[in-house]
Amino acid sequence: MCLAIPGKILEIQEQGKMRAARVQFGGIVRQVSLDFVPEAGLGDYVMVHVGFAISRVDASEAERTYKLLEEMGVLEAELPPAEA
């Protein structure tokens, strides 16, 4: 199952015409494309699906959703530890 997971934008990089960000999901940080949410900025929360931010959400909604996914036990499958 592939879910959209909320995460916080820590850093934004411009890569030519593409925008990418380092996004934090709990204790995990991943690289994410911001091309679908050009309005997203530093410190914003975004819903991420397969490496693409697909919408912005407010902080309380992001926290509530993340906690619910954690309680359901689905985060481990969706966010495995980064490879070394």
C-alpha positions in Angstrom: 0.0 0.0 0.0 1.3 3.4 -0.9 0.1 6.3 1.3 0.7 10.0 1.3 2.7 10.9 4.4 2.9 14.4 6.0 6.4 15.9 6.4 8.0 19.2 7.2 10.2 21.1 4.6 13.6 21.6 6.1 15.5 22.9 3.1 14.6 23.8 -0.5 16.9 23.4 -3.5 16.4 24.8 -7.0 17.7 22.4 -9.6 17.3 24.1 -12.9 13.6 24.3 -13.5 12.9 21.7 -10.8 12.4 22.4 -7.1 13.3 19.8 -4.5 13.4 19.8 -0.7 14.7 17.9 2.2 11.6 16.8 4.1 11.4 15.4 7.6 9.0 12.6 8.5 9.4 12.0 12.3 13.1 11.2 12.6 13.7 10.4 8.9 14.7 13.0 6.3 14.2 12.3 2.5 14.6 14.2 -0.7 11.2 15.2 -2.2 10.1 16.9 -5.4 8.1 20.1 -5.0 7.1 20.5 -8.6 3.4 19.8 -7.8 3.2 22.4 -5.0 5.1 25.4 -6.2 3.6 27.5 -3.4 5.3 25.3 -0.7 8.0 27.1 1.3 10.5 26.5 4.0 8.8 25.2 7.2 5.6 24.2 5.4 4.1 20.8 5.9 3.3 18.8 2.7 1.7 15.4 1.9 4.2 13.3 0.1 3.4 10.3 -2.1 6.2 8.3 -3.9 8.7 11.1 -3.6 6.4 13.9 -4.7 4.8 16.6 -2.5 1.2 16.6 -3.7 -0.4 19.2 -1.4 0.3 21.5 1.5 -1.4 20.9 4.9 -1.4 22.9 8.1 0.9 21.7 11.0 -1.9 20.4 13.2 -3.4 18.3 10.4 0.1 17.0 9.5 0.7 16.0 13.1 -2.7 14.4 13.5 -2.3 12.4 10.3 1.3 11.3 11.1 0.2 10.1 14.6 -2.7 8.2 13.2 -0.5 6.4 10.6 2.0 5.6 13.3 -0.7 4.1 15.5 -1.9 2.0 12.6 1.6 0.7 12.2 2.0 1.5 8.5 4.9 4.0 8.7 7.6 1.3 8.8 6.5 0.0 5.4 6.1 3.4 3.9 9.3 5.0 5.4 11.9 2.3 5.8 15.2 3.5 7.1 17.4 5.2 4.5 20.1 3.0 3.0 23.6 3.7 4.2 
